[in-house]
Amino acid sequence: LLFGAIVLMRMRRIIADNRVAARLRRLADDEGI
């Protein structure tokens, strides 16, 4: 159970990081960097 919770937290963090990276990449594309 504890291992499953750790994996879920890690997956959630990875998904959040991917979302932030995509947002930053979109902002960079809009500014032509």
N, C-alpha and C positions, 0 to 999 in steps of 0.2 A: 504493500500500500504506500509506504513512504517513498519507495523507488518510483512508483507510478506518479506520485505527486511531484517529485523532483523532475521527472521527464516532462510532465505537463508544464511546469513552470519554465523549464528551459525552452520548450517549443514555443510557448507564448512569448518569451523574450526574443527568440530568433524571429518570429513573425513580426513583432513590433520593430525590431531593428531593420528588417526588410522594408517595412512600410516607411520608416524614416529615411532609409537610403533612397527609396524610389521617389519620395517627396523632394529630397535634396537634389537628386539627378534631374527631376522635372524642373526645379527652380533654376538649376544651372543651364539647362537647355533653353529655358525662356530668356535668360540673360545672355545667351550666346557664349558662355565661357567654355 
